[in-house]
């Protein structure tokens, strides 16, 4: 190849870098992310361009298109659910008013919420709910493993499918990349309808960067499970990182219908078909009447619903904000909201793992510890194992439990599902759980080593890409 050809190829590569950097500016949602991609595309386009094509876009165009194509059925279903939930809908207030504008379905009363701590309690409760199913089971996980836990759960699904229950099983093919075909074939042969989320299909424009991070199960439209637990043995046994500490919540009542609708939207995107599920709300009468709202966020949202909702909840706090998250890499608005909360004199505590499963995230998190500790925010490092729960406790009555981490991926890129729960009794249970976790943690102090501080700050620059 002569010199002219090399110059031509180099010119084209840098020209494409400029074009894609303009696209990054046009689509960018944060200054940090836009600058990071722009520099990579302009200074090292031969590396930046392939990465940008796979991971760069922040808008899930395909999901929006599929949602519009399904509007006739999905919108009619949404209107029907809103009508059905009207007897249980609570009027908007200071905390919920913006959330009503983001998420189409209301905060509802007449629910019973049960806190599920770790995999033993969660899988036992799920299996019991599956065994009682009469009409439908909708299950989705980010990570599914072909191990003892996965096989036991799949056999229960097969048993119910053979009894005539409609069973739908959705998984993220990126998170579950190691899942065997034999596992999926057993489910399909047993009568379970199975689909991957299909982020990397050509018809979906190879949107590899977007992950369906939801961990959700809905039974008969009346019983739902949401939280941070995936389907795998690591939630039951000790591994290289210790035992995984995680939290789920079991919801019985009308609030299960919005979670079922969330699943149906994902299923429609993946398969272009609608699940056959019951849509009659079920009111749970109990002394503990919990109000619940489905917070399902993702890159197909018109607004940045995850980041805005989190900032709003932090700003509404009057006394305390307790956070448990495995990945604490907040965006700029969340960082500002936490600093303001500390300056208002609130009790702000952040519980993170002593060691994460990603070393670079560990160092990036440490830089925020240095920054926020100076504002009076207290950090704690969980010791016994890898703490993977995603829990937010606001004052004495609001709890939020789900799949969303406090990082850029969950706030802007992933599809997430969280349950926002108002109830003094449930918040008290959440407080008791977090106090036990804090007792198993050590206060975390800012790093004093200059080389490590420099490394932490350098890795923090990549926070929008983590």
Secondary structure by P-SEA (a helix, b strand, c coil): ccaaaaaaaaaaaaaaaaaaaaaaaaacccaaaaaaaaaaaaaccaaaaaaaaccccccaaaaaaaaaaacaaaaaaaaaaaaaacccccccccccaaaaaaccccccccbbbbbbccaaaaaaaaaaaaaacccbbbbbbccccccaaaaaaaaaaaaaaaaccbbbbbbcccccccccaaaaaaaaaaccccccccccccccccccccccccccccccccbbbbcccccccccccccccccccbbbbbbcccaaaaaaaaaaaaaaaacccccccccbbbbbbcccbbbbbbbccccccccaaaaaaaaaaaaacccbbbbbbccccccaaaaaaaaaaaaaccbbbbbbbcccccaaaaaaaaaaaaaaaaabbbbbbbcccccbbbbbbccccbbbbccccccccccccccccccccccaaaaaaaaaaaaaaaaacccccccccaaaaaaaaaaaaacccc
